[in-house]
Amino acid sequence: MSKHVNNFSIFSSLPQEYIDKLEGISQSRKYPAGQAIFMENDPGNGFYGIVEGKIKIYKSSPFGKEHILHIFGPGEVFAEVAVFAGINFPANALALEDSTLIFFPRNRFRSLLAENPDLSMNLLSLMSMRLRQMVSKVEELSLKEVPARLAAHLLLLRQNTDKDKFNLDVNKSQLASLLGTIPETLSRVIRKMKDENIIQTNGSEVVIVDMQGLEDLAEGAYRL
């Protein structure tokens, strides 16, 4: 039975023989919503691809405050740093929805890397892209105000769905954590964006009314 390995972008360009080998070493795993996949400092014994569902990567402070680092969905892989670094997982992973994952054991995957340089280059490209994303996020959190961060996130959702009407990918509490703010501040910003007729909302549904205004807000050319 296919494990959908070729649905992951880092593997999609590989010859079928390597797809077959990857499926041979991989394991299908199911996690109900709310279940931990791994915890910070657990042994980094492999990485995961998402077939169905949504996964939250987050850190917790000593005082219990949670900060979401990333949210991954179908077709994406996560925890791939374990493949090269051989270190413990640096953050926590939790299923936000009922999820079907594919697990790639580190040692068996590294053996495949030795056999296929193209696979190594694909994975290095992914890790380079992730590094750029993290640098960009640090820059946004340190330099941009909350309205600009929210606007940038909404533009990303607009790009991913190719529609002016879409649903938020996470609840508002999780979105606030992802944007480095608190739910109360996020709610105030959303109200201001609605008052300015940039967006309209209905529960988790968002409708972009003024695309140019949203882009200006994201770039810092306009402030609420």
N, C-alpha and C positions, 0 to 999 in steps of 0.2 A: 504493500500500500504506500502511495507517494506521501512524503512528508513535506512537500511544498518547498524543498530547499531552493529550487530554481526561482522561487518568487522573491527571494532576497536579492537586492540590487548588487551586492558585492559578489554574488555567485552567478548572476544571470548570464554573464558573457563567457562562462567556463564551458569547455567541451562536456558533452554528456557523460563521458567516462568519469570525470571528476565529480559531476553532480551525483552519479551513482555511488561513488566512494564516500562522498559526504553524507548521503542518506544512510550508507552502511554503518557509519560511526555515530550517527546522531540518535537522539532519544526523544520521543514525543512525551510531553508532560502537560498536565492540566492543573490549573490553579483557580479556585473559586475567588470571587471578589473579596478583597480584604486579607487574603493570605500572603504571608511573606514568602518571597522567592529566595532571598538571602539577606543576611544582615551585615552591617559594616564589620570588617575584620574577620568574617568567615573566610576560609581558604578559597582563593581564586582558582577553582578547579575546572573552569570552562566558561563558555559564554552562551548566550541565548538568542534565538530569533523568534519573532512574534508572528504566529499564523493568524490568530484571532485574539481580540481583547486590547487592553491598554495597561501599560506598566509605568509606575511612578518610581523614579530614582530620587532619593532624598537623603539629607543629613539631619541629625537631631543634635541640638545643643545639650550641654550638661543640665540645663534647666528645663529640658523637654520641648523647646521650641523647634518646630520642623521647618526646614527650608527645602523646597523642591528644586532639584537641579535640572531635571528633564522629565518629559513624559513621552513615551514611545508607543507607537501603534503598529498595526499589521504591516509586514514587509520590512520592518526595521530590526536591527540587531543591537544588543547592549551587553555590557560587561566584557567587551572584546579585549580590554587592556590586560585581562588575565592571560590571554594567549601568549603575549610577548614578555610581560613583566614578571610573571610568576609570583605575584604578591597577593596579599589578602584583598578582598573586595573593599574599595575605599568608601563605599556608601551603602545604603539600604535599597532594596528593590521590593515593591509590593504590587500586587495585582489590583488595579482599580475596577476592573470588570472581570467576569468569568473569562479566563484566558487559556488559549492553547499555545504552548511554546515548543520550540525545538532546542534541545540542549546539545552543545558540541563539547565533548570532554577535551580538556587542554592538551593532554599528552598525545592523544590520537590525532587531534587536529594539527598539532605541530609536525607530526610525521608526514601528513599530507602536504604541508607547506614546503617541506624539504624536497618533495617530489615535483611540486608545481610552482615555479617562480611567478606565474601569472596570478595565482591565488594570493601569494605574498604581496604583490604589488596592489591588488585590489583592496586588501585589508589595510595596507599602509595608507592608501588613498583615503579610506574611510576614517582612519584615526587622525589623519591630517585635517580632514574636514571637521571632525569633532573638536579638534583643538581650536580651529578658527571660530567655531560656534561658541565655545566656552570663552574665548577672548572677547568676542562680540558681546556676549551676555554680561561679562564683567564690566565692559565699557558702558553698556546700557544701564546697568544697575548703579554704577558710580557717577555717571555723567548726565543721564537723562532723568527727568522727573516722571512721576507715575503716569500722568496722562500720555506722555510720549511712549512709555513702555507698553501701555495698554493698546495704544493705536498701532504700534508695530506688531503686536501679537494678533490683533484683529486683521491686519493686512496679510499676515502670514496665513491665517485661517481662510481668508478670502482667496489667496493664491492656491491653497491646497484644494479647496472645494470648487473654485472657478465659478462661484455664485455670490451675489450680493446679500443673499439671505442664507444663514447657516446657524448651526448650534455650537455653543461653546464646547470645547473638547474636554473640559473638566468643570467641576462645580466652582462657585465663586470663591470659596475658602481656599481651594487648591490653586486657583488662578492667582489669588492674592499672594500666596506663598511663592509661586513661580515667578511673579513679577517683583518680589522683594518688598512687599508692603503688607498691610493688614486689611481684613475684609471691610472694615468701616471706611477706610480711605478709598478703597476700590469702589465701593458703593457710591460715595460722593462723586468720584470722577465719572462714573457711568451716568449719574443723574445730570451732571454738567454737560456731558457729551450729548445727552438726549435733549436738554434745554437748548443747546446750540444747534439742534437739528442735524447733528453729524451722524448719529445712529439712532435707531429705535430698538427697543427690546421687548420681548414677551417671554418671561421665564428665562430659559437658557437660549432662546432664539434671538439672534442679532440680525438686524437689517441695516446695511450701510446706505445712508441717505445722501451723504455728501462725501464722495470719494476723495476729491481734491482736498477738502478740509481735513479728512483723516490722514492723508499723506503729509500735509503740512504740519499737522500735530505730531506725527511720528518723527518728522525731520527736525522738529524744534523751531520751525518757521512760524508757528502759531501757538499761542498758549490760551488755555481756558481761563 
